[in-house]
Amino acid sequence: MKPFSAARWVLLTLILLGPAAAHAHAADLLVVRAAREDASPERVRETLTLAPDALGRLVPGLPPGPWDGGAAPPASALQALRPEVEARLWSRLPLTAGGAPCALRSSSATWNEEGGAVELQAEFRCPPGSLQQTFGVLDALPPGYRLIRAGGSEEGGFAGMDFADREHPTLGLEGGGAAVDGFAGWVGEGIRHILSGADHLLFLLAVLLVGGTLRRILLLVTSFTLAHSLTLACTALGWVTLGARGTRWAEAAIAASILYMALENLLLRRHGHRAGLTFGFGLVHGLGFASVLGGYGLGTSVVPALVGFNLGVEAGQAAVVAFLVPVLRIVHRRPRLHSKVVRLSSIGLAGVGLYWMVARAVG
């Protein structure tokens, strides 16, 4: 393959990535919690927490404005949604106990302003037996969406977590092994997230694309790592809080970081300031990691989850850098090829960053 042809393939790949990951963090997790009442075991209360845009995909006709601005919608607007939610959502979430169907008795909806999420509550009457639910609504959401079962209570921490997705929509709501099993499980979740986080990886590509010595590359990667680890920790521990509006603008800023680095690659010949710039943008990227980690409902497991998830992110990032750097250094030894790859890749990165920035900013 000719060098110019290879560069064109890089550009095409970057452009095709755009629509698939415009919302790489927000709204791709749903959380369900269900438990029998101690005084009346036949009564089962369930809460389904999801982002407004996920609810909008499932229930058309959401009132405009408050949802994407992060402010609390009027109670009357939420109440008006109840028939549509029952018809379009709860009817596609059949709950059984011991293999027998449960009956939906009532439902409601509230707005969690702190988390920027919609909480749908339902009360069922169920026969004895273990609870199991099929989440058919996942078919109406993009393939990347996953649903998490959070066991236990907020006061007592979480007993464990299991996952459902489009391929495996049925989930037991009581007992069972935890999909995030201890420290190693959180490390695995961190690796999975960074390897599927196109925006973080494209930012690293934009940073490293212009080349440099191994020492300089190590400085840039370390700067990015320290920065996003810092804001991830501060946000997960509750020292920094973001509502729905803050999370949305953090996601838009992550996209803007790709756009800015790509434009620098195209317009500047020297990049001596890049370590400090990478640290600054890394702080913003850490908010993106935190939005994912916070979606799990960590309860009392926040410290092991934070440490394990962050180690997984760093391990996955190190693997990507270990693959990327030798390739870029080989290209860097061929000035004409390097110039074309930097120019065309940066154009593609700028286009993707601009698209994501606008898409995320407008919700």
Secondary structure as the mmCIF struct_conf table of DSSP 4:
data_model
#
loop_
_struct_conf.conf_type_id
_struct_conf.id
_struct_conf.beg_label_comp_id
_struct_conf.beg_label_asym_id
_struct_conf.beg_label_seq_id
_struct_conf.end_label_comp_id
_struct_conf.end_label_asym_id
_struct_conf.end_label_seq_id
HELX_RH_AL_P HELX_RH_AL_P1 PRO A 3 ALA A 20
TURN_TY1_P TURN_TY1_P1 ALA A 21 HIS A 23
BEND BEND1 ALA A 24 HIS A 25
TURN_TY1_P TURN_TY1_P2 ALA A 26 ALA A 27
STRN STRN1 LEU A 29 ARG A 36
BEND BEND2 ASP A 38 ALA A 39
TURN_TY1_P TURN_TY1_P3 PRO A 41 GLU A 42
STRN STRN2 ARG A 43 LEU A 50
HELX_RH_AL_P HELX_RH_AL_P2 PRO A 52 LEU A 58
BEND BEND3 VAL A 59 PRO A 60
HELX_LH_PP_P HELX_LH_PP_P1 LEU A 62 PRO A 63
TURN_TY1_P TURN_TY1_P4 PRO A 64 GLY A 65
HELX_RH_AL_P HELX_RH_AL_P3 PRO A 66 GLY A 69
TURN_TY1_P TURN_TY1_P5 GLY A 70 GLY A 70
BEND BEND4 ALA A 71 ALA A 71
HELX_LH_PP_P HELX_LH_PP_P2 ALA A 72 PRO A 74
HELX_RH_AL_P HELX_RH_AL_P4 ALA A 75 ARG A 88
TURN_TY1_P TURN_TY1_P6 LEU A 89 LEU A 89
HELX_RH_3T_P HELX_RH_3T_P1 TRP A 90 ARG A 92
BEND BEND5 LEU A 93 LEU A 93
STRN STRN3 LEU A 95 ALA A 97
TURN_TY1_P TURN_TY1_P7 GLY A 98 GLY A 99
STRN STRN4 ALA A 100 PRO A 101
HELX_LH_PP_P HELX_LH_PP_P3 CYS A 102 CYS A 102
STRN STRN5 ALA A 103 ASN A 112
TURN_TY1_P TURN_TY1_P8 GLU A 113 GLY A 116
STRN STRN6 ALA A 117 ARG A 125
BEND BEND6 PRO A 128 GLY A 129
STRN STRN7 LEU A 131 THR A 134
HELX_RH_3T_P HELX_RH_3T_P2 GLY A 136 ALA A 140
BEND BEND7 LEU A 141 LEU A 141
TURN_TY1_P TURN_TY1_P9 PRO A 143 GLY A 144
STRN STRN8 ARG A 146 SER A 153
TURN_TY1_P TURN_TY1_P10 GLU A 154 GLY A 156
STRN STRN9 GLY A 157 ALA A 164
BEND BEND8 ARG A 166 HIS A 168
STRN STRN10 THR A 170 GLY A 172
BEND BEND9 LEU A 173 GLY A 175
BEND BEND10 ALA A 179 VAL A 180
HELX_RH_AL_P HELX_RH_AL_P5 GLY A 182 SER A 196
HELX_RH_AL_P HELX_RH_AL_P6 ALA A 198 LEU A 208
TURN_TY1_P TURN_TY1_P11 LEU A 209 VAL A 210
HELX_RH_AL_P HELX_RH_AL_P7 LEU A 214 ALA A 236
TURN_TY1_P TURN_TY1_P12 LEU A 237 GLY A 238
BEND BEND11 TRP A 239 VAL A 240
HELX_RH_AL_P HELX_RH_AL_P8 ALA A 244 LEU A 267
BEND BEND12 ARG A 269 ARG A 269
TURN_TY1_P TURN_TY1_P13 GLY A 272 HIS A 273
HELX_RH_AL_P HELX_RH_AL_P9 ARG A 274 GLY A 294
TURN_TY1_P TURN_TY1_P14 GLY A 295 TYR A 296
HELX_RH_3T_P HELX_RH_3T_P3 GLY A 299 SER A 301
HELX_RH_AL_P HELX_RH_AL_P10 VAL A 302 HIS A 332
TURN_TY1_P TURN_TY1_P15 ARG A 333 ARG A 333
BEND BEND13 ARG A 334 ARG A 334
HELX_RH_AL_P HELX_RH_AL_P11 PRO A 335 ALA A 361
TURN_TY1_P TURN_TY1_P16 VAL A 362 VAL A 362
#
